[in-house]
Amino acid sequence: MARKRWTNRDRGYLSRNYARKSRTELAKHFGVSVDSIAHQLWRMGLTKRDKWDEERDQYLRDNYVFLMNKELAEHLETTPIAINNRLIRLGLRRNFRWTPEAEQLLKDNLLQMSDGEMADALLTTPDSVSKKLRRMGLKRPPRTRRKEE
């Protein structure tokens, strides 16, 4: 995707509407990402503080373990960076503790389940599963292709 060239007209529209419209709405208007809008507003000195109330904080507390920052940001109409900063301020961390039971699940299902499926079962990320498999020295056998005759 090509980078957006911001014109004076675009900047004027942003400055007139950034307080009234959500970043999601502005992103749709310009055909760019929410992060692109946030960056342009920052460059223009038009930072819009997200209003964190108890309802939004509670949504984070209830869902941060199950959803990625990008998904939380879409629901709360903010940026993933704002979500990360708020999680830090609330003291919410996604530390997954590997238990012997979780390690056994990896061993038992290595050949039947993908990293993503095991991650869903353990409520962690596929990246965390793949790193743990490497540390445990567990590898899937290479896939073999059938020769077409």
N, C-alpha and C positions, 0 to 999 in steps of 0.2 A: 504494500500500500504506500502510495506516495505521501510525503509529508504535506500538511496543509500550509499554504501560504496565507498568512493572516493579513488582510487588507485593513486600511483605516476604517472602512465601512463595517467590516467584521468586528473590529475592536469597539466601534461605537455601539453596535448592537449588543455586544457583551456588557459594556459598561451600563447601558440602559436597562438590561434585563437580568443581570446576574443575581440581583436581590429578589426578584419576583419569580424567576423560573428555576427549576431544579437543574443540577448539572446534567442529569440524564436528558431532560428536555432540550437543553442547549446542545448537547452532544448530537442528538437526533437532528436538530435543526441544521447543524454544520456538517453532519456526516462524519464525525470524528469520535474518538473514545472520550469517556468521562475524564480519564487522566489527562488527555490533551486539553480539555476545557480547564481543568484545575491548574495545569501548568501555565496556560495563557493568562488566566486570571491572576496567578501569582506574579507573572512577569509584568502585568499591568498594575500591580499593587492593589488589586481588588479581591483580597482574600475574604471569603465568606465563611465565618465560623459556623461549623455545624452545631446545632443545638442538641446537646446530649441531655436528655431527660431520663427519669427513672424508667419509663416504658422502653426506651431504646436500649438503655443499659441492661434491663432485664432480658430483652430479646438476645443481646450478646451473651449474657450469662447462660441462657437456655440453649443456645445454638452454636457457640464457638467451637465446641468439641466436634460437632457433626458436619459443619459447613466450613469451606475455605473462606479466606478474607474477601475474595472476589465475589463470592455468592452473598456473603453478609452485606457487602457494600452495595450490591445491586438492590437488595431488599430495603436497605436503609437509605438509599439514594445518596451515597457518599463515595469516597474513594477507598481502595484497599489500604492505602497508607493511613488514612484517618481511622480505619477500623483497627489496624495494628497499634497505632498510638493509643487508642482508647482501651484496647485490651491490656496494654502495658499499665496504663493509669489505674485500671480496675484490678490489676494483679492477677489477670487470667492468663494461664500458660497452657500450652498443649503438650505437656510432657507425657510421653507414653512410657510406662514402666513394663519392661519385659519380664513376665513371670514364667516359671517353669511350664505352666499350662499353655501359655501363648507360644513358647518355643516348641512345645510338643505339637501344637496345631500346625505350625510351619512344617515340621518334619513329616507329620501324617498326611498333609495335603499338598506337598510340593509338586507332585505329578498331576494332581487332579484340579488344582485351583491356580488361577493367575495371581500375581502379586496384588492386583487390585481387589480381587475377590477375598483374599486373605486379609487385606487391609480393612475391607468393609466388615468382615467378621470380628476383627479385633478393635474396631473404631480407631484406626490410625491411618497413616498415608501409605500409598504404594511405595514411595521412596523409602520410608522407614522400614517397610518389609524387605525390600531388595537389599538395603544396607545390612539388615540383621542376617539375612540369608548368606551374604558374603562373609560376614564376621563368623558365622557358624560353619563356614566351609561347605555349605549346601549348594549344589548346582543341579540344574535340570540337564538331562542328556540332550545333545544337539539333535535338532530335528532332522530326520532323514526324508529325502524325497524319493518317491517311487519313480523308477525309470519308465518312461512311456515306450511301449513297444510298438 
